[in-house]
Amino acid sequence: MAGIVPELRWSDKERLSRQVGRCTSARQRIRYLIIVNLVSGLSAADIVNVLQVGRSTVYDVAKRFRERGEVGLVDRREENGERKLDETYLAKLHEVVAASAQDYGWRRPTWPRELLAETMAWETGVRIHVSTMSTALKMISARQGRPKPTVGCPWSKRAKNKRLRELRRLVETLPEDEVAVYEDEVAVYEDEIDIHLNPKI
């Protein structure tokens, strides 16, 4: 469309059309489609209706194309300031992931992405989105694994020792017609319940 984008040769128009199918994101594809339609003669109003985008988006993409050419359609990360996932950030992330979340003041031992993002914000001053954390973890080849099932006794040491003394006394005073268990023998008490040898977490 005259006045919004410059005139292009046929070969350039064809190349832009081919690039639409190679776009790596939906937003990038929309930017290419806006330019392809503009150089094909469609008006901004037509493109708004066809692509379901705002009029301001059409003019903004056209302006970037005029000022920077095709580079303006490919990526806008250079406009976001200093790159967040730099070597320093990734090195610190590798260090944090190798430790337990409890080492950084959290109650749980494992690392959900949300806790990682929050911890890294404290450690580096750089705050990133949870989806960006997924990218960062892939960059350092972090492996996603299932948490190991562990059971910790909620009792105090005093309460636990008291119960152990009661159990030993019970075993030592069993009647002769009961299962006699002492020292290297094993005492087994079974109630009318199912015993799950491999319970679910």
C-alpha positions in Angstrom: 0.0 0.0 0.0 1.6 3.3 -1.1 2.8 5.5 1.7 2.7 2.8 4.4 5.4 0.4 3.1 7.9 0.9 0.3 7.5 -0.7 -3.1 9.1 -4.1 -3.4 10.3 -6.2 -6.3 8.4 -9.3 -7.2 11.2 -11.5 -5.9 11.2 -9.7 -2.5 7.5 -10.2 -2.2 7.9 -13.9 -3.0 10.6 -14.2 -0.4 8.4 -12.6 2.3 5.6 -14.9 1.4 7.8 -18.0 1.8 9.1 -16.7 5.2 5.5 -16.8 6.6 5.6 -20.6 6.6 9.0 -20.5 8.4 8.0 -18.2 11.2 8.8 -19.7 14.7 6.0 -17.9 16.6 2.4 -16.7 16.0 3.3 -13.1 16.6 6.1 -13.2 14.1 3.8 -14.8 11.5 1.3 -12.1 12.0 3.9 -9.4 11.4 5.0 -11.1 8.1 1.4 -11.5 7.0 0.7 -7.8 7.6 3.6 -6.8 5.4 2.8 -9.4 2.7 -0.8 -8.1 2.6 0.3 -4.4 2.5 2.7 -4.9 -0.4 0.0 -6.9 -2.2 -2.2 -3.8 -2.1 -4.6 -4.4 0.7 -5.6 -1.5 2.9 -5.0 -1.3 6.6 -8.8 -1.7 7.2 -8.8 -4.8 5.1 -5.9 -6.3 7.0 -7.6 -5.5 10.3 -10.6 -7.6 9.2 -8.7 -10.4 7.6 -6.1 -11.0 10.4 -8.2 -9.8 13.3 -5.6 -7.4 14.6 -5.8 -3.8 15.8 -5.3 -0.9 13.3 -2.4 0.4 15.5 -0.7 -3.0 15.1 -0.8 -2.7 11.3 0.7 0.8 11.4 3.3 -0.1 14.0 4.5 -3.2 12.0 4.5 -1.1 8.8 6.6 1.6 10.5 9.2 -0.9 11.7 9.4 -2.4 8.2 10.0 1.0 6.7 12.7 1.9 9.2 14.5 -1.5 9.6 13.4 -3.7 6.8 12.8 -7.4 7.4 14.9 -7.3 10.5 12.1 -5.4 12.2 9.8 -8.3 11.6 12.0 -11.1 13.0 12.6 -10.3 16.6 12.2 -7.5 19.2 14.3 -8.9 21.9 17.0 -6.4 21.2 14.6 -3.7 22.4 14.2 -5.3 25.8 17.5 -4.1 27.1 20.2 -6.3 28.4 19.7 -10.0 27.8 18.4 -11.7 31.0 19.5 -15.3 30.4 23.2 -14.4 30.2 26.2 -16.6 31.3 26.2 -15.2 34.8 22.5 -15.9 35.3 22.7 -19.4 33.9 25.8 -20.2 36.0 24.0 -19.1 39.2 20.9 -21.1 38.2 23.1 -24.2 37.8 24.4 -23.6 41.3 20.9 -23.1 42.8 19.4 -26.2 41.1 22.2 -28.4 42.3 21.2 -27.5 45.9 18.0 -28.2 47.9 15.3 -25.6 48.0 15.6 -25.8 51.8 19.2 -24.5 51.5 17.6 -21.2 50.4 15.0 -21.0 53.1 12.0 -22.9 51.6 10.2 -25.6 53.5 10.1 -28.1 50.6 13.3 -29.8 49.3 12.4 -29.8 45.6 12.4 -27.0 43.0 9.2 -26.0 41.3 9.8 -23.3 38.6 8.0 -20.7 40.6 10.3 -21.1 43.6 13.3 -21.1 41.2 12.2 -17.9 39.6 11.7 -16.2 43.0 15.0 -17.5 44.4 16.9 -16.4 41.4 15.3 -12.9 41.6 16.7 -12.7 45.2 20.1 -14.0 44.2 20.6 -12.1 41.0 18.2 -9.2 41.0 16.8 -10.5 37.7 13.2 -11.4 37.6 11.9 -13.7 34.8 8.6 -15.3 33.9 8.0 -18.9 34.8 7.9 -19.9 31.1 11.3 -18.2 30.7 12.6 -20.3 33.6 11.7 -23.4 31.5 13.9 -22.1 28.7 16.7 -21.4 31.2 16.5 -24.9 32.6 16.8 -26.4 29.1 19.8 -24.2 28.5 21.7 -25.7 31.4 20.4 -29.2 30.6 18.6 -29.6 33.9 16.7 -32.8 34.1 13.1 -33.0 35.3 12.7 -35.8 37.9 10.1 -37.1 40.3 10.7 -36.2 43.9 12.0 -39.0 46.0 9.4 -40.3 48.5 10.7 -39.7 52.0 8.8 -39.8 55.3 9.9 -37.8 58.3 8.6 -38.5 61.8 6.6 -35.5 63.0 7.2 -36.4 66.7 9.8 -34.8 68.9 12.8 -36.9 69.9 11.4 -37.3 73.5 8.0 -38.5 72.3 9.6 -40.9 69.8 11.9 -42.5 72.5 8.9 -42.8 74.9 7.0 -44.8 72.3 10.0 -47.0 71.5 10.3 -47.9 75.2 6.7 -48.8 75.3 7.0 -51.1 72.3 10.1 -52.8 73.7 8.3 -53.4 77.1 5.3 -54.8 75.2 7.5 -57.2 73.3 9.4 -58.3 76.4 6.2 -59.0 78.3 4.3 -61.0 75.7 2.5 -64.1 77.1 4.0 -67.4 76.0 0.9 -68.2 73.8 1.6 -65.0 71.8 4.4 -64.6 69.3 7.5 -64.6 71.3 9.9 -61.9 70.1 13.0 -60.8 71.7 16.2 -58.9 70.5 17.1 -60.4 67.1 13.6 -61.7 66.5 10.9 -59.5 64.9 7.6 -58.6 66.5 4.7 -58.2 64.1 1.3 -56.8 65.0 -1.4 -57.1 62.4 -4.8 -55.4 62.5 -7.7 -56.0 60.2 -6.4 -53.6 57.6 -4.6 -53.8 54.3 -0.8 -53.4 54.6 0.6 -51.3 51.7 4.2 -52.2 51.2 4.6 -49.5 48.5 2.1 -46.7 49.5 1.4 -43.9 47.1 2.8 -40.4 47.9 
